[in-house]
């Protein structure tokens, strides 16, 4: 018998709650297969099987609070593991006569336990090549592409678009012989009713049912005329389609029928739900306060203009303003370390390094990739890292690891024209700097009114750990470094 115990939970973390069991007594388990998931104050911890065998007794049930090294369950070695896979074998083999390959959810990242199937790029019956992209999953932070593990024919889709799957779920079955399961055939009449021998997107079928639309009245833009979700939305907004939604909206007396026809209801993506939850949690948890200042960008702009061509020629990277701000913040964080710290229970954890989060807007929402050890980087290294992370963010290629561990964040609303804002903290960080639009304004310099390129700066900080004096000092140091960039070279 092998004991399954609570693993190390992290520094200063002494207990956890059993959130989910993925195995039950009698189930066969393989070495390193995930058995259960624990939740602590900070992270979610996965517990793998230390040995192969059969799940014995579950000691700590879901919802129980357990300490480090507590006994969670037992695994019994023996022959009992054989029956479980054997029982499941016919289901996997049935679609393809024994030559099927299951398409499973890939690794989603640390502490990520579920995802939503956003798009299938292949339909049942389609030929697929090995490593060809089959579908795309959405997690709280990133999109995950699922490639075909083998060549063949897509025989069955077990997780349609819009369904939520856990980290161990089966998504589909690929048959090397070309056999297809009977279940998709039952759905064939729906596709046939459109006059096209293709399977419409599941999300499109669902939306047509919700809006009372006939597939025959929707023009498909997908491959071979396949109806996609976007086609249904267009048809719903067309004048001919207006009566059906209006009739469906009749019970909503306060809403005029013509207004209801022009509404569009779209389910929030997992990323948008996570953004909303984290921002609200930040407001509810931290004692957030914002202090403001302004910076004269004349010297920084002049320095950038003087060296940008030579910089790009030598380093192969464009010299922007973000490297100046990153350097200035790293410099200021050395003097005011509490802005680069976080609260963990009743402890303050001071970071002796700077992992700089750079907020980036993407078509799906705001993400914050992290530039690790930014305080040790040169201007060129910072610019290259920001460009690369920004490109990956826009393409939805960032991994969870690339968005974790930040100690301070910079958000540049100026690229969208923002003149002034109060950025929201990115927990558990204690500070975030908001950059804004550079705008020419009249300023009094040495008794003379002159036009200068000015930018408002905003530092939002957690007042539980950062006092007003420290926040103002930090912002003044950033201002001084940008108004005289030579100070950065002199470490002043």
C-alpha positions as CSV (number, residue, x, y, z in Angstrom):
1,X,0.0,0.0,0.0
2,X,1.2,3.5,-0.9
3,X,0.2,6.6,1.0
4,X,-0.8,9.8,-0.8
5,X,0.2,12.8,1.4
6,X,-0.1,16.6,1.2
7,X,2.9,17.9,-0.7
8,X,4.9,21.0,0.3
9,X,2.5,24.0,-0.1
10,X,5.0,26.8,-0.2
11,X,6.8,29.1,2.1
12,X,4.7,30.1,5.2
13,X,1.7,28.0,3.9
14,X,0.7,25.4,6.5
15,X,-2.7,24.1,5.4
16,X,-4.9,23.7,2.4
17,X,-8.5,22.7,1.5
18,X,-9.2,19.6,-0.6
19,X,-11.0,21.1,-3.6
20,X,-11.6,18.3,-6.1
21,X,-11.0,14.5,-6.3
22,X,-10.4,13.3,-9.8
23,X,-10.3,9.6,-8.8
24,X,-12.5,7.5,-6.5
25,X,-11.9,4.3,-4.6
26,X,-11.5,1.4,-7.1
27,X,-10.3,3.5,-10.0
28,X,-7.0,2.5,-11.7
29,X,-4.3,5.1,-11.4
30,X,-1.0,5.5,-13.2
31,X,2.2,7.0,-11.8
32,X,2.1,10.8,-11.8
33,X,-1.6,10.8,-12.8
34,X,-3.4,13.7,-11.1
35,X,-5.5,12.4,-8.1
36,X,-6.8,15.6,-6.5
37,X,-6.4,19.3,-6.2
38,X,-5.8,21.4,-3.1
39,X,-6.5,25.1,-2.6
40,X,-4.4,27.3,-0.4
41,X,-4.6,31.1,0.2
42,X,-2.5,31.8,-2.8
43,X,-2.3,28.9,-5.2
44,X,-3.9,25.7,-6.4
45,X,-1.8,22.6,-5.9
46,X,-2.1,19.4,-7.9
47,X,-1.4,16.1,-6.2
48,X,-0.1,13.4,-8.5
49,X,-0.1,9.6,-7.8
50,X,3.2,8.5,-6.3
51,X,2.7,5.0,-7.6
52,X,0.6,3.0,-10.0
53,X,-2.2,0.7,-8.8
54,X,-5.8,1.0,-7.6
55,X,-7.3,3.9,-5.6
56,X,-7.9,2.6,-2.1
57,X,-9.4,4.7,0.7
58,X,-9.9,8.5,0.4
59,X,-9.0,9.8,3.9
60,X,-9.6,13.6,3.2
61,X,-12.9,14.3,1.5
62,X,-13.6,17.3,-0.7
63,X,-13.9,20.4,1.5
64,X,-11.7,19.1,4.3
65,X,-8.8,21.2,5.6
66,X,-5.5,19.4,5.8
67,X,-2.0,20.3,6.9
68,X,1.3,19.7,5.3
69,X,2.2,16.0,5.0
70,X,-1.4,14.9,6.0
71,X,-2.6,11.6,4.7
72,X,-5.0,12.2,1.8
73,X,-5.6,8.6,0.4
74,X,-4.0,5.3,-0.2
75,X,-3.1,3.4,-3.4
76,X,-3.2,-0.4,-3.4
77,X,-0.9,-2.2,-5.7
78,X,-2.1,-5.4,-7.5
79,X,-4.2,-6.7,-10.3
80,X,-7.2,-4.4,-9.7
81,X,-5.8,-1.8,-12.1
82,X,-6.5,-4.0,-15.1
83,X,-10.3,-4.1,-15.2
84,X,-10.9,-0.3,-15.3
85,X,-9.0,0.3,-18.6
86,X,-10.5,-2.9,-20.1
87,X,-14.0,-1.7,-19.4
88,X,-13.3,1.6,-21.1
89,X,-11.6,0.0,-24.1
90,X,-14.8,-0.8,-26.1
91,X,-15.9,2.9,-26.0
92,X,-12.7,4.1,-27.4
93,X,-12.4,1.3,-29.9
94,X,-16.0,1.3,-31.2
95,X,-15.6,4.3,-33.5
96,X,-12.8,3.0,-35.4
97,X,-12.8,-0.7,-35.0
98,X,-9.8,-0.8,-32.7
99,X,-7.6,1.8,-34.4
100,X,-8.8,4.9,-32.7
101,X,-6.7,7.6,-31.0
102,X,-8.2,9.8,-28.3
103,X,-7.6,13.5,-28.5
104,X,-7.1,14.7,-24.9
105,X,-6.9,18.1,-23.3
106,X,-3.3,19.2,-23.3
107,X,-1.4,20.6,-20.3
108,X,-3.1,23.8,-19.4
109,X,-0.5,25.3,-17.1
110,X,0.1,25.5,-13.4
111,X,-3.1,25.6,-11.3
112,X,-5.3,25.7,-14.4
113,X,-7.9,22.9,-14.1
114,X,-10.4,23.6,-16.8
115,X,-11.0,25.2,-20.1
116,X,-13.8,26.1,-22.6
117,X,-13.8,24.7,-26.1
118,X,-14.0,27.9,-28.2
119,X,-13.6,26.7,-31.8
120,X,-13.5,23.5,-33.7
121,X,-11.5,23.8,-37.0
122,X,-12.4,20.3,-38.1
123,X,-15.8,18.6,-38.4
124,X,-16.7,14.9,-37.9
125,X,-15.6,13.0,-41.0
126,X,-12.8,15.4,-42.0
127,X,-9.4,14.0,-42.8
128,X,-6.7,15.3,-40.4
129,X,-2.9,15.2,-40.6
130,X,-0.7,14.6,-37.6
131,X,-0.1,17.9,-35.7
132,X,-2.8,19.7,-37.6
133,X,-4.7,22.0,-35.4
134,X,-8.1,20.5,-34.4
135,X,-9.6,23.0,-32.0
136,X,-8.8,25.9,-29.7
137,X,-9.5,26.0,-25.9
138,X,-9.8,29.1,-23.8
139,X,-8.6,29.2,-20.2
140,X,-8.6,32.1,-17.7
141,X,-5.6,33.7,-19.4
142,X,-4.6,32.1,-22.6
143,X,-5.8,30.2,-25.7
144,X,-4.5,26.7,-26.1
145,X,-4.3,25.0,-29.5
146,X,-5.0,21.3,-29.7
147,X,-3.0,19.5,-32.4
148,X,-4.0,16.1,-33.8
149,X,-1.9,13.3,-32.1
150,X,-2.2,11.1,-35.2
151,X,-3.3,11.2,-38.8
152,X,-6.6,9.8,-39.8
153,X,-10.3,10.9,-39.9
154,X,-12.0,12.8,-37.1
155,X,-14.5,10.1,-36.0
156,X,-16.1,11.8,-33.0
157,X,-16.3,15.1,-31.2
158,X,-17.0,14.5,-27.5
159,X,-16.6,18.1,-26.3
160,X,-18.5,20.5,-28.6
161,X,-17.9,24.3,-28.8
162,X,-18.9,26.1,-25.7
163,X,-18.5,23.1,-23.4
164,X,-16.3,23.3,-20.3
165,X,-13.7,20.5,-19.9
166,X,-11.3,19.6,-17.2
167,X,-7.6,19.0,-17.5
168,X,-8.0,15.2,-18.1
169,X,-11.0,15.3,-20.5
170,X,-11.3,13.6,-23.9
171,X,-12.1,16.1,-26.7
172,X,-12.4,13.8,-29.7
173,X,-11.5,10.5,-31.4
174,X,-9.4,10.1,-34.5
175,X,-9.8,6.9,-36.6
176,X,-7.0,5.8,-38.8
177,X,-9.4,3.6,-40.8
178,X,-11.8,6.4,-41.5
179,X,-14.7,5.0,-39.5
180,X,-17.1,7.5,-37.9
181,X,-19.3,6.9,-34.8
182,X,-23.1,6.8,-35.2
183,X,-23.8,9.9,-33.0
184,X,-22.7,12.6,-35.5
185,X,-24.8,10.8,-38.2
186,X,-27.9,11.5,-36.1
187,X,-27.2,15.2,-36.4
188,X,-27.0,14.9,-40.2
189,X,-30.6,16.1,-40.9
190,X,-29.8,19.4,-39.3
191,X,-26.9,19.9,-41.7
192,X,-28.9,18.5,-44.7
193,X,-31.7,21.0,-44.1
194,X,-29.4,23.7,-45.2
195,X,-29.0,22.1,-48.6
196,X,-25.3,21.6,-47.9
197,X,-23.6,18.3,-47.0
198,X,-21.6,19.9,-44.2
199,X,-21.8,20.1,-40.4
200,X,-22.5,23.6,-39.1
201,X,-20.6,25.0,-36.2
202,X,-22.2,23.8,-32.9
203,X,-22.2,27.3,-31.6
204,X,-24.1,28.4,-34.8
205,X,-26.7,25.7,-34.3
206,X,-27.2,26.8,-30.7
207,X,-27.5,30.5,-31.6
208,X,-30.0,29.7,-34.4
209,X,-32.1,27.8,-32.0
210,X,-32.0,30.7,-29.5
211,X,-32.9,33.3,-32.1
212,X,-35.5,31.2,-33.9
213,X,-33.7,31.3,-37.2
214,X,-34.0,28.6,-39.9
215,X,-30.6,27.4,-41.2
216,X,-31.9,27.7,-44.7
217,X,-32.1,31.5,-44.3
218,X,-28.5,31.8,-43.1
219,X,-25.6,32.1,-45.5
220,X,-22.6,30.2,-44.4
221,X,-19.2,31.7,-44.7
222,X,-17.2,28.6,-43.5
223,X,-15.5,25.9,-45.4
224,X,-17.9,24.4,-48.0
225,X,-20.6,26.8,-46.9
226,X,-20.5,25.8,-43.2
227,X,-22.6,28.1,-41.1
228,X,-20.5,29.8,-38.4
229,X,-21.6,31.8,-35.3
230,X,-20.8,35.1,-37.0
231,X,-23.1,34.2,-39.9
232,X,-26.0,33.7,-37.5
233,X,-25.3,37.1,-35.8
234,X,-25.4,38.8,-39.2
235,X,-28.6,37.1,-40.2
236,X,-30.2,38.0,-36.9
237,X,-29.5,41.7,-37.5
238,X,-30.8,41.6,-41.1
239,X,-34.2,43.2,-41.7
240,X,-35.8,39.9,-42.8
241,X,-34.8,38.3,-39.5
242,X,-36.1,41.0,-37.3
243,X,-39.7,39.6,-36.8
244,X,-38.5,36.4,-35.2
245,X,-36.4,38.0,-32.4
246,X,-39.1,40.6,-31.8
247,X,-41.7,37.8,-31.2
248,X,-39.3,36.0,-28.9
249,X,-38.8,39.2,-27.0
250,X,-42.5,39.9,-26.5
251,X,-42.6,38.9,-22.8
252,X,-40.0,41.6,-22.0
253,X,-42.7,44.4,-22.0
254,X,-40.3,47.2,-21.0
255,X,-38.1,46.6,-24.1
256,X,-39.5,47.7,-27.5
257,X,-39.5,44.9,-30.0
258,X,-37.4,46.8,-32.5
259,X,-34.7,47.4,-29.8
260,X,-34.7,43.7,-28.8
261,X,-34.1,42.8,-32.4
262,X,-31.0,45.0,-32.5
263,X,-29.5,43.7,-29.3
264,X,-26.8,41.1,-29.2
265,X,-26.1,38.9,-26.2
266,X,-22.7,37.3,-26.1
267,X,-21.4,35.1,-23.3
268,X,-18.3,36.6,-21.6
269,X,-15.1,34.7,-22.4
270,X,-13.3,33.0,-19.6
271,X,-10.6,35.7,-20.0
272,X,-13.1,38.5,-19.6
273,X,-14.7,36.8,-16.6
274,X,-11.3,36.4,-14.9
275,X,-10.4,40.1,-15.6
276,X,-13.7,41.2,-14.1
277,X,-13.3,39.0,-11.0
278,X,-9.6,39.9,-10.4
279,X,-10.3,43.6,-10.7
280,X,-13.2,43.5,-8.3
281,X,-11.2,41.3,-5.9
282,X,-8.4,43.9,-6.1
283,X,-10.8,46.7,-5.1
284,X,-12.3,44.6,-2.3
285,X,-8.9,43.4,-0.8
286,X,-6.4,46.2,-1.1
287,X,-6.6,49.6,0.5
288,X,-6.0,51.2,-2.9
289,X,-5.0,54.8,-3.2
290,X,-3.6,56.8,-6.2
291,X,-1.1,59.6,-6.3
292,X,-0.3,61.7,-9.3
293,X,2.5,63.8,-10.8
294,X,3.5,65.0,-14.2
295,X,6.8,64.7,-16.1
296,X,8.4,66.9,-18.7
297,X,9.4,64.4,-21.4
298,X,11.7,66.9,-23.3
299,X,15.0,65.3,-22.4
300,X,13.8,61.7,-22.7
301,X,12.3,62.5,-26.2
302,X,15.5,64.3,-27.3
303,X,17.7,61.4,-26.1
304,X,15.5,58.9,-27.9
305,X,15.5,60.9,-31.1
306,X,19.2,61.3,-31.1
307,X,20.0,57.6,-30.7
308,X,17.0,55.7,-32.0
309,X,18.4,55.0,-35.5
310,X,21.8,53.9,-34.2
311,X,20.2,51.9,-31.4
312,X,18.0,50.0,-33.9
313,X,20.9,49.4,-36.3
314,X,23.0,47.9,-33.5
315,X,20.5,46.0,-31.4
316,X,17.8,45.2,-34.0
317,X,15.1,46.6,-31.7
318,X,13.2,49.8,-31.8
319,X,13.9,52.3,-29.0
320,X,10.6,53.2,-27.4
321,X,9.6,54.9,-24.2
322,X,8.9,51.7,-22.2
323,X,12.5,50.9,-21.6
324,X,13.0,54.4,-20.1
325,X,10.0,53.9,-17.8
326,X,11.1,50.4,-16.9
327,X,14.6,51.6,-16.0
328,X,13.2,54.6,-14.1
329,X,10.8,52.3,-12.1
330,X,13.6,49.8,-11.3
331,X,15.7,52.7,-10.0
332,X,12.9,54.1,-7.9
333,X,12.0,50.6,-6.5
334,X,15.5,50.3,-5.0
335,X,14.9,53.4,-2.9
336,X,11.3,52.6,-2.0
337,X,11.3,48.7,-1.7
338,X,7.8,48.5,-0.1
339,X,6.3,49.4,-3.5
340,X,8.0,46.2,-4.8
341,X,6.7,44.0,-1.9
342,X,3.5,42.1,-1.2
343,X,1.5,41.1,1.8
344,X,1.3,37.4,2.7
345,X,-1.0,36.9,5.7
346,X,0.6,38.9,8.5
347,X,4.0,39.0,6.7
348,X,5.4,41.6,4.3
349,X,7.5,39.9,1.5
350,X,10.2,42.2,0.1
351,X,11.4,41.3,-3.3
352,X,15.1,41.7,-4.0
353,X,14.5,41.6,-7.7
354,X,12.1,43.2,-10.2
355,X,9.8,41.1,-12.3
356,X,8.2,43.9,-14.3
357,X,4.6,43.3,-15.6
358,X,3.8,45.2,-18.8
359,X,0.1,45.5,-19.3
360,X,-0.9,44.8,-22.9
361,X,-4.3,45.1,-24.6
362,X,-5.3,42.3,-26.9
363,X,-8.4,41.6,-29.0
364,X,-9.6,39.3,-26.2
365,X,-8.8,41.5,-23.2
366,X,-6.0,42.8,-21.0
367,X,-3.1,40.6,-20.2
368,X,0.1,41.3,-18.2
369,X,3.2,39.4,-19.4
370,X,6.1,39.6,-17.0
371,X,9.7,40.7,-17.9
372,X,11.8,38.7,-15.4
373,X,14.8,40.4,-13.7
374,X,14.1,43.6,-15.6
375,X,16.4,45.4,-13.1
376,X,19.4,43.4,-14.5
377,X,18.6,44.2,-18.2
378,X,20.0,46.7,-20.6
379,X,17.8,49.1,-22.6
380,X,18.1,46.8,-25.6
381,X,17.2,43.7,-23.7
382,X,14.1,45.4,-22.2
383,X,12.9,46.6,-25.6
384,X,13.4,43.1,-27.2
385,X,11.6,41.4,-24.3
386,X,8.7,43.8,-24.4
387,X,8.4,43.5,-28.2
388,X,8.4,39.7,-28.1
389,X,6.0,39.5,-25.2
390,X,3.6,42.0,-26.8
391,X,3.7,40.0,-30.1
392,X,2.9,36.7,-28.3
393,X,0.1,38.5,-26.3
394,X,-1.6,39.7,-29.5
395,X,-1.3,36.2,-31.0
396,X,-2.7,34.6,-27.9
397,X,0.5,32.5,-27.5
398,X,1.4,33.6,-23.9
399,X,1.7,30.7,-21.4
400,X,0.5,31.0,-17.9
401,X,4.1,31.0,-16.6
402,X,4.8,34.1,-18.6
403,X,2.1,36.0,-16.8
404,X,2.9,34.9,-13.2
405,X,5.3,36.2,-10.6
406,X,5.3,39.9,-11.4
407,X,6.4,42.2,-8.6
408,X,5.3,45.6,-10.1
409,X,3.3,46.6,-13.2
410,X,3.4,49.4,-15.8
411,X,0.2,50.2,-17.7
412,X,0.4,52.5,-20.8
413,X,-3.0,54.0,-21.4
414,X,-1.4,56.7,-23.5
415,X,-1.2,54.5,-26.5
416,X,-5.0,54.8,-26.6
417,X,-5.1,58.5,-26.0
418,X,-5.8,58.5,-22.3
419,X,-4.8,61.8,-20.6
420,X,-5.4,60.8,-17.0
421,X,-6.6,57.6,-15.2
422,X,-6.3,55.6,-12.0
423,X,-4.9,52.2,-12.7
424,X,-6.1,49.2,-10.6
425,X,-3.6,47.1,-8.7
426,X,-2.6,43.7,-10.1
427,X,-2.8,41.5,-6.9
428,X,-0.8,40.5,-5.0
429,X,1.4,43.4,-6.1
430,X,1.5,46.7,-4.1
431,X,2.1,49.1,-6.9
432,X,1.2,49.9,-10.5
433,X,2.4,52.9,-12.6
434,X,0.0,54.4,-15.2
435,X,1.5,56.2,-18.2
436,X,-0.6,58.5,-20.3
437,X,-0.6,60.6,-23.5
438,X,2.3,63.0,-24.1
439,X,0.6,66.3,-24.8
440,X,2.1,69.7,-25.4
441,X,1.1,72.2,-22.6
442,X,2.2,75.7,-21.6
443,X,4.5,75.5,-18.6
444,X,6.3,78.1,-16.5
445,X,10.0,77.5,-16.8
446,X,12.4,79.9,-15.1
447,X,9.8,82.7,-15.2
448,X,9.0,82.1,-18.9
449,X,5.9,80.4,-20.4
450,X,7.1,77.7,-22.8
451,X,5.5,74.8,-24.5
452,X,6.7,71.4,-23.2
453,X,5.7,67.8,-23.9
454,X,4.1,66.7,-20.7
455,X,2.7,63.4,-19.4
456,X,0.6,62.7,-16.3
457,X,1.9,59.9,-14.2
458,X,-0.4,57.9,-11.8
459,X,0.8,55.5,-9.1
460,X,-1.8,53.3,-7.5
461,X,-0.6,51.6,-4.4
462,X,-1.8,49.4,-1.5
463,X,-1.9,51.8,1.5
464,X,-1.8,48.7,3.8
465,X,1.9,48.4,3.0
466,X,2.9,51.6,1.3
467,X,2.7,55.0,3.1
468,X,1.9,58.2,1.3
469,X,5.5,59.4,1.8
470,X,6.9,56.3,0.1
471,X,4.4,56.5,-2.8
472,X,5.2,60.2,-3.5
473,X,8.9,59.6,-3.2
474,X,8.7,56.7,-5.7
475,X,6.8,58.9,-8.2
476,X,9.2,61.8,-7.8
477,X,12.2,59.5,-8.4
478,X,10.6,58.3,-11.6
479,X,9.9,61.9,-12.7
480,X,13.5,62.9,-12.0
481,X,14.9,60.0,-13.9
482,X,12.8,60.8,-17.0
483,X,13.4,64.5,-16.9
484,X,17.2,63.9,-16.7
485,X,17.9,60.4,-18.1
486,X,21.6,60.8,-17.4
487,X,20.7,60.2,-13.7
488,X,20.0,56.5,-14.7
489,X,23.6,56.2,-15.9
490,X,25.0,57.7,-12.7
491,X,22.7,55.7,-10.5
492,X,21.3,58.9,-8.9
